[in-house]
Amino acid sequence: MANDDYKKAFDDLLETYVSLDESAETTVSQLKKIANAEGRSKLIRELRNLDMKRLELLDQMDSPTKST
């Protein structure tokens, strides 16, 4: 039973990780279209936030494997 719970948690984290990658693609394409510096700066901050979230998810996915 614990293995099923672990697998579901891992799958959920992986799904979130992949969805963040898709969000980044959209943000980058929007970034290319924006001419003003303020708009670009806002989107760059959003990309950095997505990167931080992705790294946190990778750490969470890696943590259970380190403890076993």
PyMOL Python script that loads the backbone (N, CA, C, O; Angstrom):
from pymol import cmd

cmd.read_pdbstr("""\
ATOM      1  N   MET A   1       0.818  -1.203   0.000  1.00  0.00           N
ATOM      2  CA  MET A   1       0.000   0.000   0.000  1.00  0.00           C
ATOM      3  C   MET A   1       0.858   1.262   0.000  1.00  0.00           C
ATOM      4  O   MET A   1       0.538   2.231  -0.689  1.00  0.00           O
ATOM      5  N   ALA A   2       1.941   1.256   0.766  1.00  0.00           N
ATOM      6  CA  ALA A   2       2.812   2.426   0.817  1.00  0.00           C
ATOM      7  C   ALA A   2       3.440   2.700  -0.542  1.00  0.00           C
ATOM      8  O   ALA A   2       3.619   3.858  -0.920  1.00  0.00           O
ATOM      9  N   ASN A   3       3.777   1.641  -1.283  1.00  0.00           N
ATOM     10  CA  ASN A   3       4.354   1.820  -2.610  1.00  0.00           C
ATOM     11  C   ASN A   3       3.366   2.478  -3.564  1.00  0.00           C
ATOM     12  O   ASN A   3       3.762   3.300  -4.390  1.00  0.00           O
ATOM     13  N   ASP A   4       2.092   2.129  -3.463  1.00  0.00           N
ATOM     14  CA  ASP A   4       1.072   2.764  -4.301  1.00  0.00           C
ATOM     15  C   ASP A   4       0.943   4.248  -3.970  1.00  0.00           C
ATOM     16  O   ASP A   4       0.807   5.081  -4.866  1.00  0.00           O
ATOM     17  N   ASP A   5       0.986   4.572  -2.687  1.00  0.00           N
ATOM     18  CA  ASP A   5       0.905   5.978  -2.272  1.00  0.00           C
ATOM     19  C   ASP A   5       2.110   6.759  -2.786  1.00  0.00           C
ATOM     20  O   ASP A   5       1.980   7.884  -3.269  1.00  0.00           O
ATOM     21  N   TYR A   6       3.288   6.141  -2.671  1.00  0.00           N
ATOM     22  CA  TYR A   6       4.509   6.780  -3.165  1.00  0.00           C
ATOM     23  C   TYR A   6       4.420   7.008  -4.666  1.00  0.00           C
ATOM     24  O   TYR A   6       4.764   8.086  -5.151  1.00  0.00           O
ATOM     25  N   LYS A   7       3.959   5.995  -5.411  1.00  0.00           N
ATOM     26  CA  LYS A   7       3.856   6.108  -6.862  1.00  0.00           C
ATOM     27  C   LYS A   7       2.880   7.207  -7.250  1.00  0.00           C
ATOM     28  O   LYS A   7       3.153   7.980  -8.168  1.00  0.00           O
ATOM     29  N   LYS A   8       1.749   7.287  -6.566  1.00  0.00           N
ATOM     30  CA  LYS A   8       0.770   8.334  -6.879  1.00  0.00           C
ATOM     31  C   LYS A   8       1.342   9.718  -6.591  1.00  0.00           C
ATOM     32  O   LYS A   8       1.185  10.633  -7.399  1.00  0.00           O
ATOM     33  N   ALA A   9       2.001   9.877  -5.453  1.00  0.00           N
ATOM     34  CA  ALA A   9       2.604  11.169  -5.107  1.00  0.00           C
ATOM     35  C   ALA A   9       3.660  11.555  -6.136  1.00  0.00           C
ATOM     36  O   ALA A   9       3.720  12.707  -6.566  1.00  0.00           O
ATOM     37  N   PHE A  10       4.488  10.595  -6.530  1.00  0.00           N
ATOM     38  CA  PHE A  10       5.524  10.856  -7.522  1.00  0.00           C
ATOM     39  C   PHE A  10       4.899  11.241  -8.863  1.00  0.00           C
ATOM     40  O   PHE A  10       5.345  12.190  -9.509  1.00  0.00           O
ATOM     41  N   ASP A  11       3.872  10.508  -9.279  1.00  0.00           N
ATOM     42  CA  ASP A  11       3.198  10.806 -10.540  1.00  0.00           C
ATOM     43  C   ASP A  11       2.572  12.202 -10.518  1.00  0.00           C
ATOM     44  O   ASP A  11       2.626  12.928 -11.511  1.00  0.00           O
ATOM     45  N   ASP A  12       1.984  12.570  -9.389  1.00  0.00           N
ATOM     46  CA  ASP A  12       1.398  13.912  -9.268  1.00  0.00           C
ATOM     47  C   ASP A  12       2.469  14.989  -9.385  1.00  0.00           C
ATOM     48  O   ASP A  12       2.274  15.992 -10.072  1.00  0.00           O
ATOM     49  N   LEU A  13       3.603  14.782  -8.714  1.00  0.00           N
ATOM     50  CA  LEU A  13       4.700  15.746  -8.802  1.00  0.00           C
ATOM     51  C   LEU A  13       5.228  15.833 -10.231  1.00  0.00           C
ATOM     52  O   LEU A  13       5.515  16.923 -10.725  1.00  0.00           O
ATOM     53  N   LEU A  14       5.353  14.700 -10.882  1.00  0.00           N
ATOM     54  CA  LEU A  14       5.846  14.677 -12.252  1.00  0.00           C
ATOM     55  C   LEU A  14       4.888  15.402 -13.193  1.00  0.00           C
ATOM     56  O   LEU A  14       5.319  16.137 -14.082  1.00  0.00           O
ATOM     57  N   GLU A  15       3.608  15.195 -12.997  1.00  0.00           N
ATOM     58  CA  GLU A  15       2.610  15.881 -13.827  1.00  0.00           C
ATOM     59  C   GLU A  15       2.697  17.398 -13.636  1.00  0.00           C
ATOM     60  O   GLU A  15       2.621  18.157 -14.603  1.00  0.00           O
ATOM     61  N   THR A  16       2.857  17.830 -12.392  1.00  0.00           N
ATOM     62  CA  THR A  16       2.997  19.258 -12.112  1.00  0.00           C
ATOM     63  C   THR A  16       4.266  19.798 -12.769  1.00  0.00           C
ATOM     64  O   THR A  16       4.258  20.882 -13.352  1.00  0.00           O
ATOM     65  N   TYR A  17       5.347  19.040 -12.672  1.00  0.00           N
ATOM     66  CA  TYR A  17       6.620  19.446 -13.272  1.00  0.00           C
ATOM     67  C   TYR A  17       6.457  19.653 -14.775  1.00  0.00           C
ATOM     68  O   TYR A  17       6.911  20.662 -15.315  1.00  0.00           O
ATOM     69  N   VAL A  18       5.821  18.717 -15.444  1.00  0.00           N
ATOM     70  CA  VAL A  18       5.623  18.814 -16.888  1.00  0.00           C
ATOM     71  C   VAL A  18       4.729  20.001 -17.229  1.00  0.00           C
ATOM     72  O   VAL A  18       4.980  20.703 -18.209  1.00  0.00           O
ATOM     73  N   SER A  19       3.693  20.231 -16.435  1.00  0.00           N
ATOM     74  CA  SER A  19       2.798  21.353 -16.728  1.00  0.00           C
ATOM     75  C   SER A  19       3.523  22.688 -16.554  1.00  0.00           C
ATOM     76  O   SER A  19       3.213  23.654 -17.251  1.00  0.00           O
ATOM     77  N   LEU A  20       4.480  22.749 -15.633  1.00  0.00           N
ATOM     78  CA  LEU A  20       5.259  23.979 -15.480  1.00  0.00           C
ATOM     79  C   LEU A  20       6.113  24.226 -16.716  1.00  0.00           C
ATOM     80  O   LEU A  20       6.301  25.374 -17.119  1.00  0.00           O
ATOM     81  N   ASP A  21       6.631  23.161 -17.321  1.00  0.00           N
ATOM     82  CA  ASP A  21       7.419  23.293 -18.540  1.00  0.00           C
ATOM     83  C   ASP A  21       6.554  23.866 -19.658  1.00  0.00           C
ATOM     84  O   ASP A  21       7.001  24.727 -20.415  1.00  0.00           O
ATOM     85  N   GLU A  22       5.324  23.391 -19.760  1.00  0.00           N
ATOM     86  CA  GLU A  22       4.411  23.904 -20.783  1.00  0.00           C
ATOM     87  C   GLU A  22       4.099  25.376 -20.534  1.00  0.00           C
ATOM     88  O   GLU A  22       3.981  26.148 -21.486  1.00  0.00           O
ATOM     89  N   SER A  23       3.966  25.772 -19.284  1.00  0.00           N
ATOM     90  CA  SER A  23       3.729  27.176 -18.946  1.00  0.00           C
ATOM     91  C   SER A  23       4.920  28.035 -19.347  1.00  0.00           C
ATOM     92  O   SER A  23       4.753  29.163 -19.809  1.00  0.00           O
ATOM     93  N   ALA A  24       6.110  27.501 -19.168  1.00  0.00           N
ATOM     94  CA  ALA A  24       7.314  28.245 -19.525  1.00  0.00           C
ATOM     95  C   ALA A  24       7.359  28.503 -21.031  1.00  0.00           C
ATOM     96  O   ALA A  24       7.735  29.592 -21.464  1.00  0.00           O
ATOM     97  N   GLU A  25       6.980  27.515 -21.819  1.00  0.00           N
ATOM     98  CA  GLU A  25       6.965  27.697 -23.279  1.00  0.00           C
ATOM     99  C   GLU A  25       6.036  28.839 -23.668  1.00  0.00           C
ATOM    100  O   GLU A  25       6.381  29.676 -24.502  1.00  0.00           O
ATOM    101  N   THR A  26       4.866  28.865 -23.065  1.00  0.00           N
ATOM    102  CA  THR A  26       3.903  29.924 -23.353  1.00  0.00           C
ATOM    103  C   THR A  26       4.458  31.281 -22.947  1.00  0.00           C
ATOM    104  O   THR A  26       4.326  32.259 -23.683  1.00  0.00           O
ATOM    105  N   THR A  27       5.080  31.336 -21.772  1.00  0.00           N
ATOM    106  CA  THR A  27       5.629  32.595 -21.280  1.00  0.00           C
ATOM    107  C   THR A  27       6.746  33.092 -22.186  1.00  0.00           C
ATOM    108  O   THR A  27       6.820  34.288 -22.469  1.00  0.00           O
ATOM    109  N   VAL A  28       7.612  32.201 -22.645  1.00  0.00           N
ATOM    110  CA  VAL A  28       8.702  32.604 -23.539  1.00  0.00           C
ATOM    111  C   VAL A  28       8.143  33.137 -24.853  1.00  0.00           C
ATOM    112  O   VAL A  28       8.636  34.140 -25.369  1.00  0.00           O
ATOM    113  N   SER A  29       7.134  32.489 -25.394  1.00  0.00           N
ATOM    114  CA  SER A  29       6.575  32.980 -26.663  1.00  0.00           C
ATOM    115  C   SER A  29       5.927  34.353 -26.471  1.00  0.00           C
ATOM    116  O   SER A  29       5.981  35.196 -27.367  1.00  0.00           O
ATOM    117  N   GLN A  30       5.317  34.578 -25.307  1.00  0.00           N
ATOM    118  CA  GLN A  30       4.749  35.901 -25.016  1.00  0.00           C
ATOM    119  C   GLN A  30       5.856  36.936 -24.848  1.00  0.00           C
ATOM    120  O   GLN A  30       5.716  38.087 -25.262  1.00  0.00           O
ATOM    121  N   LEU A  31       6.947  36.512 -24.240  1.00  0.00           N
ATOM    122  CA  LEU A  31       8.075  37.410 -24.001  1.00  0.00           C
ATOM    123  C   LEU A  31       8.633  37.952 -25.305  1.00  0.00           C
ATOM    124  O   LEU A  31       9.020  39.118 -25.382  1.00  0.00           O
ATOM    125  N   LYS A  32       8.676  37.116 -26.321  1.00  0.00           N
ATOM    126  CA  LYS A  32       9.210  37.534 -27.614  1.00  0.00           C
ATOM    127  C   LYS A  32       8.332  38.591 -28.277  1.00  0.00           C
ATOM    128  O   LYS A  32       8.812  39.366 -29.104  1.00  0.00           O
ATOM    129  N   LYS A  33       7.055  38.625 -27.922  1.00  0.00           N
ATOM    130  CA  LYS A  33       6.112  39.546 -28.562  1.00  0.00           C
ATOM    131  C   LYS A  33       6.033  40.903 -27.870  1.00  0.00           C
ATOM    132  O   LYS A  33       5.516  41.855 -28.456  1.00  0.00           O
ATOM    133  N   ILE A  34       6.530  41.017 -26.643  1.00  0.00           N
ATOM    134  CA  ILE A  34       6.346  42.248 -25.867  1.00  0.00           C
ATOM    135  C   ILE A  34       7.495  43.216 -26.120  1.00  0.00           C
ATOM    136  O   ILE A  34       8.666  42.858 -25.993  1.00  0.00           O
ATOM    137  N   ALA A  35       7.148  44.425 -26.474  1.00  0.00           N
ATOM    138  CA  ALA A  35       8.162  45.424 -26.811  1.00  0.00           C
ATOM    139  C   ALA A  35       8.577  46.251 -25.593  1.00  0.00           C
ATOM    140  O   ALA A  35       9.725  46.688 -25.515  1.00  0.00           O
ATOM    141  N   ASN A  36       7.667  46.473 -24.642  1.00  0.00           N
ATOM    142  CA  ASN A  36       8.032  47.344 -23.526  1.00  0.00           C
ATOM    143  C   ASN A  36       8.801  46.605 -22.435  1.00  0.00           C
ATOM    144  O   ASN A  36       8.567  45.425 -22.172  1.00  0.00           O
ATOM    145  N   ALA A  37       9.710  47.321 -21.819  1.00  0.00           N
ATOM    146  CA  ALA A  37      10.616  46.718 -20.835  1.00  0.00           C
ATOM    147  C   ALA A  37       9.881  46.224 -19.598  1.00  0.00           C
ATOM    148  O   ALA A  37      10.248  45.197 -19.026  1.00  0.00           O
ATOM    149  N   GLU A  38       8.845  46.948 -19.180  1.00  0.00           N
ATOM    150  CA  GLU A  38       8.101  46.553 -17.977  1.00  0.00           C
ATOM    151  C   GLU A  38       7.402  45.205 -18.170  1.00  0.00           C
ATOM    152  O   GLU A  38       7.428  44.352 -17.282  1.00  0.00           O
ATOM    153  N   GLY A  39       6.791  45.024 -19.314  1.00  0.00           N
ATOM    154  CA  GLY A  39       6.118  43.757 -19.608  1.00  0.00           C
ATOM    155  C   GLY A  39       7.098  42.603 -19.699  1.00  0.00           C
ATOM    156  O   GLY A  39       6.837  41.513 -19.190  1.00  0.00           O
ATOM    157  N   ARG A  40       8.229  42.847 -20.352  1.00  0.00           N
ATOM    158  CA  ARG A  40       9.264  41.814 -20.442  1.00  0.00           C
ATOM    159  C   ARG A  40       9.784  41.442 -19.066  1.00  0.00           C
ATOM    160  O   ARG A  40       9.973  40.267 -18.754  1.00  0.00           O
ATOM    161  N   SER A  41      10.015  42.460 -18.248  1.00  0.00           N
ATOM    162  CA  SER A  41      10.538  42.215 -16.900  1.00  0.00           C
ATOM    163  C   SER A  41       9.551  41.388 -16.068  1.00  0.00           C
ATOM    164  O   SER A  41       9.968  40.522 -15.298  1.00  0.00           O
ATOM    165  N   LYS A  42       8.264  41.645 -16.215  1.00  0.00           N
ATOM    166  CA  LYS A  42       7.251  40.877 -15.492  1.00  0.00           C
ATOM    167  C   LYS A  42       7.281  39.410 -15.933  1.00  0.00           C
ATOM    168  O   LYS A  42       7.217  38.512 -15.093  1.00  0.00           O
ATOM    169  N   LEU A  43       7.376  39.167 -17.217  1.00  0.00           N
ATOM    170  CA  LEU A  43       7.413  37.798 -17.721  1.00  0.00           C
ATOM    171  C   LEU A  43       8.712  37.088 -17.332  1.00  0.00           C
ATOM    172  O   LEU A  43       8.700  35.886 -17.071  1.00  0.00           O
ATOM    173  N   ILE A  44       9.808  37.803 -17.292  1.00  0.00           N
ATOM    174  CA  ILE A  44      11.074  37.201 -16.856  1.00  0.00           C
ATOM    175  C   ILE A  44      10.978  36.773 -15.395  1.00  0.00           C
ATOM    176  O   ILE A  44      11.466  35.705 -15.027  1.00  0.00           O
ATOM    177  N   ARG A  45      10.350  37.602 -14.563  1.00  0.00           N
ATOM    178  CA  ARG A  45      10.131  37.224 -13.153  1.00  0.00           C
ATOM    179  C   ARG A  45       9.282  35.963 -13.071  1.00  0.00           C
ATOM    180  O   ARG A  45       9.544  35.084 -12.250  1.00  0.00           O
ATOM    181  N   GLU A  46       8.274  35.877 -13.918  1.00  0.00           N
ATOM    182  CA  GLU A  46       7.403  34.694 -13.927  1.00  0.00           C
ATOM    183  C   GLU A  46       8.192  33.453 -14.332  1.00  0.00           C
ATOM    184  O   GLU A  46       8.008  32.384 -13.749  1.00  0.00           O
ATOM    185  N   LEU A  47       9.061  33.584 -15.320  1.00  0.00           N
ATOM    186  CA  LEU A  47       9.895  32.455 -15.728  1.00  0.00           C
ATOM    187  C   LEU A  47      10.819  32.009 -14.590  1.00  0.00           C
ATOM    188  O   LEU A  47      11.013  30.814 -14.371  1.00  0.00           O
ATOM    189  N   ARG A  48      11.377  32.970 -13.879  1.00  0.00           N
ATOM    190  CA  ARG A  48      12.243  32.620 -12.749  1.00  0.00           C
ATOM    191  C   ARG A  48      11.454  31.894 -11.668  1.00  0.00           C
ATOM    192  O   ARG A  48      11.953  30.946 -11.062  1.00  0.00           O
ATOM    193  N   ASN A  49      10.224  32.336 -11.425  1.00  0.00           N
ATOM    194  CA  ASN A  49       9.375  31.660 -10.439  1.00  0.00           C
ATOM    195  C   ASN A  49       9.080  30.227 -10.884  1.00  0.00           C
ATOM    196  O   ASN A  49       9.111  29.306 -10.067  1.00  0.00           O
ATOM    197  N   LEU A  50       8.794  30.035 -12.169  1.00  0.00           N
ATOM    198  CA  LEU A  50       8.545  28.688 -12.690  1.00  0.00           C
ATOM    199  C   LEU A  50       9.774  27.807 -12.524  1.00  0.00           C
ATOM    200  O   LEU A  50       9.661  26.638 -12.157  1.00  0.00           O
ATOM    201  N   ASP A  51      10.951  28.369 -12.793  1.00  0.00           N
ATOM    202  CA  ASP A  51      12.184  27.594 -12.624  1.00  0.00           C
ATOM    203  C   ASP A  51      12.372  27.180 -11.166  1.00  0.00           C
ATOM    204  O   ASP A  51      12.752  26.044 -10.883  1.00  0.00           O
ATOM    205  N   MET A  52      12.110  28.094 -10.252  1.00  0.00           N
ATOM    206  CA  MET A  52      12.259  27.768  -8.828  1.00  0.00           C
ATOM    207  C   MET A  52      11.276  26.668  -8.425  1.00  0.00           C
ATOM    208  O   MET A  52      11.635  25.753  -7.684  1.00  0.00           O
ATOM    209  N   LYS A  53      10.034  26.759  -8.913  1.00  0.00           N
ATOM    210  CA  LYS A  53       9.044  25.731  -8.605  1.00  0.00           C
ATOM    211  C   LYS A  53       9.466  24.377  -9.161  1.00  0.00           C
ATOM    212  O   LYS A  53       9.299  23.351  -8.502  1.00  0.00           O
ATOM    213  N   ARG A  54      10.013  24.378 -10.373  1.00  0.00           N
ATOM    214  CA  ARG A  54      10.464  23.123 -10.981  1.00  0.00           C
ATOM    215  C   ARG A  54      11.600  22.513 -10.170  1.00  0.00           C
ATOM    216  O   ARG A  54      11.630  21.300  -9.961  1.00  0.00           O
ATOM    217  N   LEU A  55      12.533  23.340  -9.714  1.00  0.00           N
ATOM    218  CA  LEU A  55      13.636  22.826  -8.903  1.00  0.00           C
ATOM    219  C   LEU A  55      13.132  22.258  -7.580  1.00  0.00           C
ATOM    220  O   LEU A  55      13.612  21.221  -7.124  1.00  0.00           O
ATOM    221  N   GLU A  56      12.165  22.936  -6.965  1.00  0.00           N
ATOM    222  CA  GLU A  56      11.580  22.436  -5.714  1.00  0.00           C
ATOM    223  C   GLU A  56      10.915  21.077  -5.933  1.00  0.00           C
ATOM    224  O   GLU A  56      11.042  20.172  -5.108  1.00  0.00           O
ATOM    225  N   LEU A  57      10.206  20.947  -7.053  1.00  0.00           N
ATOM    226  CA  LEU A  57       9.563  19.669  -7.362  1.00  0.00           C
ATOM    227  C   LEU A  57      10.587  18.565  -7.580  1.00  0.00           C
ATOM    228  O   LEU A  57      10.394  17.437  -7.126  1.00  0.00           O
ATOM    229  N   LEU A  58      11.669  18.885  -8.269  1.00  0.00           N
ATOM    230  CA  LEU A  58      12.716  17.887  -8.463  1.00  0.00           C
ATOM    231  C   LEU A  58      13.304  17.454  -7.121  1.00  0.00           C
ATOM    232  O   LEU A  58      13.571  16.272  -6.909  1.00  0.00           O
ATOM    233  N   ASP A  59      13.504  18.409  -6.223  1.00  0.00           N
ATOM    234  CA  ASP A  59      14.008  18.071  -4.891  1.00  0.00           C
ATOM    235  C   ASP A  59      13.030  17.164  -4.154  1.00  0.00           C
ATOM    236  O   ASP A  59      13.444  16.211  -3.494  1.00  0.00           O
ATOM    237  N   GLN A  60      11.736  17.453  -4.261  1.00  0.00           N
ATOM    238  CA  GLN A  60      10.722  16.638  -3.593  1.00  0.00           C
ATOM    239  C   GLN A  60      10.701  15.222  -4.179  1.00  0.00           C
ATOM    240  O   GLN A  60      10.540  14.242  -3.451  1.00  0.00           O
ATOM    241  N   MET A  61      10.862  15.130  -5.487  1.00  0.00           N
ATOM    242  CA  MET A  61      10.835  13.817  -6.134  1.00  0.00           C
ATOM    243  C   MET A  61      12.095  13.041  -5.791  1.00  0.00           C
ATOM    244  O   MET A  61      12.065  11.811  -5.745  1.00  0.00           O
ATOM    245  N   ASP A  62      13.191  13.725  -5.554  1.00  0.00           N
ATOM    246  CA  ASP A  62      14.457  13.072  -5.240  1.00  0.00           C
ATOM    247  C   ASP A  62      14.570  12.700  -3.760  1.00  0.00           C
ATOM    248  O   ASP A  62      15.257  11.736  -3.422  1.00  0.00           O
ATOM    249  N   SER A  63      13.922  13.430  -2.894  1.00  0.00           N
ATOM    250  CA  SER A  63      14.029  13.213  -1.443  1.00  0.00           C
ATOM    251  C   SER A  63      13.634  11.809  -0.997  1.00  0.00           C
ATOM    252  O   SER A  63      14.398  11.197  -0.251  1.00  0.00           O
ATOM    253  N   PRO A  64      12.507  11.268  -1.399  1.00  0.00           N
ATOM    254  CA  PRO A  64      12.144   9.919  -0.943  1.00  0.00           C
ATOM    255  C   PRO A  64      13.164   8.859  -1.359  1.00  0.00           C
ATOM    256  O   PRO A  64      13.381   7.896  -0.623  1.00  0.00           O
ATOM    257  N   THR A  65      13.778   9.015  -2.496  1.00  0.00           N
ATOM    258  CA  THR A  65      14.740   8.018  -2.948  1.00  0.00           C
ATOM    259  C   THR A  65      16.031   8.098  -2.132  1.00  0.00           C
ATOM    260  O   THR A  65      16.709   7.085  -1.964  1.00  0.00           O
ATOM    261  N   LYS A  66      16.377   9.257  -1.632  1.00  0.00           N
ATOM    262  CA  LYS A  66      17.575   9.396  -0.822  1.00  0.00           C
ATOM    263  C   LYS A  66      17.400   8.759   0.554  1.00  0.00           C
ATOM    264  O   LYS A  66      18.358   8.234   1.121  1.00  0.00           O
ATOM    265  N   SER A  67      16.187   8.805   1.091  1.00  0.00           N
ATOM    266  CA  SER A  67      15.958   8.294   2.441  1.00  0.00           C
ATOM    267  C   SER A  67      15.815   6.779   2.508  1.00  0.00           C
ATOM    268  O   SER A  67      15.858   6.207   3.598  1.00  0.00           O
ATOM    269  N   THR A  68      15.646   6.109   1.355  1.00  0.00           N
ATOM    270  CA  THR A  68      15.488   4.653   1.375  1.00  0.00           C
ATOM    271  C   THR A  68      16.784   3.941   1.095  1.00  0.00           C
ATOM    272  O   THR A  68      16.821   2.711   1.076  1.00  0.00           O
TER     273      THR A  68
END
""", "prot")
cmd.dss("prot")
cmd.show_as("cartoon", "prot")
cmd.util.cbc("prot")
cmd.orient("prot")
